[in-house]
Amino acid sequence: MARSGDGYNISSDDEGLVSLPHPSQSHRVTARSPRPLALSWWLLSVAALVFLMVVVGGITRLTESGLSITEWKPVAGTLPPLTHTDWERAFALYKDTEQYRALNQGMTLGDFQFIFFWEFVHRLLGRLIGVAFALPLIWFAVKRQIPEGYGWRLVALLALGGLQGAIGWWMVESGLAGRTEVSHYRLAVHLMTALFIFAGLIWTALDLRTLARDPRSRPARLGPLAAGMLVVLAIQILLGAWTAGLRAGLAASDWPLMNGRFFPEVSPDWPWNMANDPFLVQWEHRWWAWVAVAALVVLARMARKIDRRASIALHTAFGTQIILGIATIMTGVDLTLAVLHQAVAALVVGSAIWCAHAPGRRR
């Protein structure tokens, strides 16, 4: 006869003698005690910090604050200038940039402190996210509370976060020599890497929540159709990053026409202009949005029968995003609307990942 209780197998032979598990077997059973639900909440908390980072990054870009800090000091840069002399030194370094000479000539120290603040907060949030991810990860690993098969994924997300810090400085560096702004190509890499990390955190958290409900579940698979829909969304995000980097939102403020025209004027070097002409980039961002909407509707319908909340979240997010996009253009890129537009873009990504995850769940 055999029965199990609390993970132990207790058996008896024909003579009625009870056989207890070997001590080594007991150790194997109790050595690992996964806590998938706790890990899920932790990852969602980190995702919330990444969302805040994206919002502050949008403010930093719209206020032209990104080049205010001209040095990369991963440790010493945790503190802002503390004395008037320190502030004067930081201001003097900014005065050596092309952005100051071309756009901010004559700004006061108080004006400089305003743009310094947003870039400093942006970098500080990056460090905070690193700590908020690394320390709990070490704790869960030491306590052996990470479910089997998830350790490598969490380490990969940590490494990607470290890479994102390097990408951020690589982006800033592009604007410190002979330019008044950072490269819009590097800006796109920076934004899309942040949103990829955001998506990875949400996907892994959803896997862990499913595991907490059913220990027999396996990580969800990203199906080819759902992957295709996410690629369409990624193209729209890329175009949005180019629009921000080129200040292309200012190229036209009417809608649905652009300066009274539907089609932009095509020049002989149009392939180059597709990624570099502000007017053309805004036109691409406007109309690819409707391709993205169609893809997201398909994605939401895929998830609807499995998780109706995910479908509602995605419809709400992209509906709000369309309204904000049009309003941002027609107000000449109002700061508040533009920041909300970037924030809701992150929510669109999060809800799209939620919808893509639902049909991929398996046991």
JOHUMO-V83596 format. One record per residue. N is the residue number from 1. RES is the residue in three letters. PHI is phi in degrees with one decimal (* if undefined). NEAR is the number of other C-alpha atoms within 10 Angstrom. Layout:
BEGIN
N:RES:PHI:NEAR / N:RES:PHI:NEAR
END
This chain:
BEGIN
1:MET:*:9 / 2:ALA:-141.6:10 / 3:ARG:-145.3:10 / 4:SER:-122.7:9 / 5:GLY:-156.8:7 / 6:ASP:56.0:7 / 7:GLY:86.9:10 / 8:TYR:-103.9:14 / 9:ASN:-97.5:14 / 10:ILE:-115.4:14 / 11:SER:-127.2:15 / 12:SER:-130.9:13 / 13:ASP:-90.6:10 / 14:ASP:-65.2:7 / 15:GLU:-91.3:6 / 16:GLY:85.7:9 / 17:LEU:-77.5:9 / 18:VAL:-89.8:13 / 19:SER:-108.4:12 / 20:LEU:-87.7:13 / 21:PRO:-66.7:12 / 22:HIS:-66.2:8 / 23:PRO:-52.3:8 / 24:SER:-65.3:8 / 25:GLN:-66.6:13 / 26:SER:-59.9:14 / 27:HIS:-64.4:10 / 28:ARG:-65.0:9 / 29:VAL:-70.2:12 / 30:THR:-96.1:11 / 31:ALA:-65.1:12 / 32:ARG:-112.3:15 / 33:SER:-129.8:12 / 34:PRO:-59.2:17 / 35:ARG:-129.2:17 / 36:PRO:-61.1:23 / 37:LEU:-67.8:18 / 38:ALA:-63.5:16 / 39:LEU:-64.1:22 / 40:SER:-63.5:23 / 41:TRP:-63.5:15 / 42:TRP:-61.0:18 / 43:LEU:-65.6:26 / 44:LEU:-67.0:18 / 45:SER:-66.3:18 / 46:VAL:-64.9:21 / 47:ALA:-60.9:23 / 48:ALA:-62.9:16 / 49:LEU:-66.7:18 / 50:VAL:-63.8:23 / 51:PHE:-58.9:22 / 52:LEU:-61.6:16 / 53:MET:-62.2:21 / 54:VAL:-64.4:23 / 55:VAL:-64.5:21 / 56:VAL:-64.0:21 / 57:GLY:-61.2:25 / 58:GLY:-64.4:23 / 59:ILE:-62.9:23 / 60:THR:-59.6:23 / 61:ARG:-68.7:21 / 62:LEU:-71.6:19 / 63:THR:-95.0:14 / 64:GLU:55.4:19 / 65:SER:-96.3:22 / 66:GLY:-63.3:25 / 67:LEU:-100.0:26 / 68:SER:-70.6:27 / 69:ILE:-106.6:21 / 70:THR:-96.8:18 / 71:GLU:-124.4:14 / 72:TRP:-112.3:15 / 73:LYS:-127.4:10 / 74:PRO:-56.5:11 / 75:VAL:-101.7:8 / 76:ALA:-63.1:8 / 77:GLY:-72.4:14 / 78:THR:-66.5:14 / 79:LEU:-103.6:10 / 80:PRO:-78.1:15 / 81:PRO:-56.8:14 / 82:LEU:-106.5:8 / 83:THR:-123.1:9 / 84:HIS:-62.3:10 / 85:THR:-63.3:10 / 86:ASP:-62.9:12 / 87:TRP:-65.2:17 / 88:GLU:-63.2:14 / 89:ARG:-66.3:13 / 90:ALA:-63.0:21 / 91:PHE:-66.0:19 / 92:ALA:-63.3:12 / 93:LEU:-64.0:14 / 94:TYR:-67.6:21 / 95:LYS:-64.2:18 / 96:ASP:-81.7:13 / 97:THR:-87.2:20 / 98:GLU:-66.6:19 / 99:GLN:-61.2:22 / 100:TYR:-63.4:17 / 101:ARG:-64.7:13 / 102:ALA:-89.7:10 / 103:LEU:-117.8:11 / 104:ASN:-122.6:13 / 105:GLN:-55.6:11 / 106:GLY:89.5:10 / 107:MET:-65.8:11 / 108:THR:-84.8:10 / 109:LEU:-62.3:14 / 110:GLY:-63.8:9 / 111:ASP:-63.0:11 / 112:PHE:-64.8:20 / 113:GLN:-62.9:17 / 114:PHE:-64.9:13 / 115:ILE:-73.3:19 / 116:PHE:-61.4:24 / 117:PHE:-56.4:15 / 118:TRP:-68.3:22 / 119:GLU:-67.8:23 / 120:PHE:-64.5:21 / 121:VAL:-62.5:17 / 122:HIS:-60.7:23 / 123:ARG:-69.6:23 / 124:LEU:-63.5:18 / 125:LEU:-61.8:19 / 126:GLY:-59.8:20 / 127:ARG:-66.2:18 / 128:LEU:-61.8:16 / 129:ILE:-63.1:20 / 130:GLY:-59.5:17 / 131:VAL:-66.8:14 / 132:ALA:-66.0:16 / 133:PHE:-94.3:21 / 134:ALA:-67.6:16 / 135:LEU:-65.2:11 / 136:PRO:-63.1:14 / 137:LEU:-60.9:21 / 138:ILE:-62.5:11 / 139:TRP:-60.7:12 / 140:PHE:-62.5:17 / 141:ALA:-69.1:15 / 142:VAL:-63.2:10 / 143:LYS:-79.8:13 / 144:ARG:54.8:15 / 145:GLN:-107.1:19 / 146:ILE:-89.2:22 / 147:PRO:-59.5:17 / 148:GLU:-59.0:10 / 149:GLY:94.4:10 / 150:TYR:-103.1:15 / 151:GLY:-59.9:14 / 152:TRP:-63.9:10 / 153:ARG:-68.5:13 / 154:LEU:-67.3:19 / 155:VAL:-65.8:14 / 156:ALA:-63.3:14 / 157:LEU:-65.2:18 / 158:LEU:-62.7:19 / 159:ALA:-63.8:13 / 160:LEU:-65.2:16 / 161:GLY:-63.6:22 / 162:GLY:-63.9:14 / 163:LEU:-62.3:13 / 164:GLN:-61.4:20 / 165:GLY:-61.9:18 / 166:ALA:-65.7:13 / 167:ILE:-63.9:18 / 168:GLY:-60.0:21 / 169:TRP:-69.5:16 / 170:TRP:-57.5:17 / 171:MET:-67.5:23 / 172:VAL:-60.8:22 / 173:GLU:-58.7:18 / 174:SER:-66.8:19 / 175:GLY:-99.5:20 / 176:LEU:-94.5:20 / 177:ALA:-132.6:14 / 178:GLY:74.9:10 / 179:ARG:-133.1:13 / 180:THR:-100.4:18 / 181:GLU:-154.1:24 / 182:VAL:-76.1:23 / 183:SER:-63.4:18 / 184:HIS:-69.9:22 / 185:TYR:-67.9:17 / 186:ARG:-69.0:21 / 187:LEU:-60.6:23 / 188:ALA:-64.0:21 / 189:VAL:-61.6:17 / 190:HIS:-63.8:23 / 191:LEU:-66.8:20 / 192:MET:-69.8:18 / 193:THR:-66.5:18 / 194:ALA:-61.3:22 / 195:LEU:-71.4:23 / 196:PHE:-66.9:17 / 197:ILE:-62.8:19 / 198:PHE:-56.7:26 / 199:ALA:-65.8:20 / 200:GLY:-63.9:20 / 201:LEU:-64.5:24 / 202:ILE:-68.0:25 / 203:TRP:-60.2:23 / 204:THR:-65.7:22 / 205:ALA:-62.2:23 / 206:LEU:-66.4:25 / 207:ASP:-59.7:23 / 208:LEU:-68.7:27 / 209:ARG:-67.1:18 / 210:THR:-64.1:22 / 211:LEU:-64.2:20 / 212:ALA:-65.2:18 / 213:ARG:-77.5:11 / 214:ASP:-141.4:11 / 215:PRO:-60.6:11 / 216:ARG:-85.9:10 / 217:SER:-70.9:15 / 218:ARG:-120.3:16 / 219:PRO:-56.3:19 / 220:ALA:-67.5:19 / 221:ARG:-104.0:15 / 222:LEU:-87.8:16 / 223:GLY:-70.6:12 / 224:PRO:-62.0:9 / 225:LEU:-67.5:14 / 226:ALA:-62.1:24 / 227:ALA:-61.7:14 / 228:GLY:-62.4:14 / 229:MET:-65.5:21 / 230:LEU:-69.9:20 / 231:VAL:-64.7:14 / 232:VAL:-58.9:18 / 233:LEU:-64.5:23 / 234:ALA:-62.4:17 / 235:ILE:-63.4:16 / 236:GLN:-64.3:23 / 237:ILE:-65.7:23 / 238:LEU:-59.1:19 / 239:LEU:-63.9:23 / 240:GLY:-64.5:25 / 241:ALA:-65.9:24 / 242:TRP:-62.6:26 / 243:THR:-60.4:27 / 244:ALA:-67.3:24 / 245:GLY:-66.5:22 / 246:LEU:-93.2:23 / 247:ARG:54.0:19 / 248:ALA:-70.8:23 / 249:GLY:-62.1:26 / 250:LEU:-89.6:18 / 251:ALA:-68.7:20 / 252:ALA:-157.1:18 / 253:SER:-119.6:18 / 254:ASP:-104.2:16 / 255:TRP:-153.2:15 / 256:PRO:-82.0:14 / 257:LEU:-77.4:13 / 258:MET:-121.8:16 / 259:ASN:52.4:13 / 260:GLY:82.1:10 / 261:ARG:-124.1:11 / 262:PHE:-90.5:11 / 263:PHE:-98.1:10 / 264:PRO:-71.2:15 / 265:GLU:-70.3:9 / 266:VAL:-99.1:11 / 267:SER:-101.3:9 / 268:PRO:-58.0:7 / 269:ASP:-98.8:8 / 270:TRP:-60.5:13 / 271:PRO:-59.0:10 / 272:TRP:-68.4:10 / 273:ASN:-67.4:15 / 274:MET:-59.1:17 / 275:ALA:-114.4:18 / 276:ASN:-134.2:18 / 277:ASP:-88.8:17 / 278:PRO:-56.5:22 / 279:PHE:-63.2:22 / 280:LEU:-68.5:21 / 281:VAL:-64.8:24 / 282:GLN:-64.1:28 / 283:TRP:-61.0:25 / 284:GLU:-62.8:18 / 285:HIS:-65.6:22 / 286:ARG:-61.8:20 / 287:TRP:-92.1:12 / 288:TRP:-68.0:17 / 289:ALA:-55.6:23 / 290:TRP:-74.4:13 / 291:VAL:-65.5:14 / 292:ALA:-63.8:21 / 293:VAL:-60.5:19 / 294:ALA:-59.9:14 / 295:ALA:-64.6:19 / 296:LEU:-70.3:26 / 297:VAL:-63.0:16 / 298:VAL:-61.1:17 / 299:LEU:-63.0:27 / 300:ALA:-64.4:27 / 301:ARG:-67.9:17 / 302:MET:-62.7:19 / 303:ALA:-87.3:24 / 304:ARG:-58.7:17 / 305:LYS:-73.1:12 / 306:ILE:-96.9:14 / 307:ASP:-145.5:17 / 308:ARG:-63.8:15 / 309:ARG:-62.8:15 / 310:ALA:-63.3:24 / 311:SER:-62.6:27 / 312:ILE:-63.0:16 / 313:ALA:-60.9:19 / 314:LEU:-68.7:25 / 315:HIS:-59.7:20 / 316:THR:-63.8:15 / 317:ALA:-66.0:20 / 318:PHE:-74.8:23 / 319:GLY:-64.1:14 / 320:THR:-63.8:16 / 321:GLN:-64.6:21 / 322:ILE:-61.7:18 / 323:ILE:-61.9:11 / 324:LEU:-65.3:20 / 325:GLY:-62.2:22 / 326:ILE:-64.3:18 / 327:ALA:-64.1:19 / 328:THR:-61.3:22 / 329:ILE:-64.2:22 / 330:MET:-72.9:17 / 331:THR:-98.8:15 / 332:GLY:69.1:16 / 333:VAL:63.1:21 / 334:ASP:-60.1:13 / 335:LEU:-58.3:15 / 336:THR:-63.3:11 / 337:LEU:-65.4:18 / 338:ALA:-65.1:23 / 339:VAL:-65.5:23 / 340:LEU:-62.3:19 / 341:HIS:-62.2:24 / 342:GLN:-70.8:25 / 343:ALA:-63.2:20 / 344:VAL:-69.3:23 / 345:ALA:-58.4:27 / 346:ALA:-65.3:23 / 347:LEU:-67.1:21 / 348:VAL:-62.0:23 / 349:VAL:-61.3:23 / 350:GLY:-61.3:26 / 351:SER:-71.6:26 / 352:ALA:-66.3:28 / 353:ILE:-65.2:24 / 354:TRP:-59.7:24 / 355:CYS:-68.7:29 / 356:ALA:-70.0:28 / 357:HIS:-72.1:24 / 358:ALA:-55.4:25 / 359:PRO:-73.2:20 / 360:GLY:-93.0:15 / 361:ARG:-67.1:17 / 362:ARG:-151.9:13 / 363:ARG:-115.3:11
END
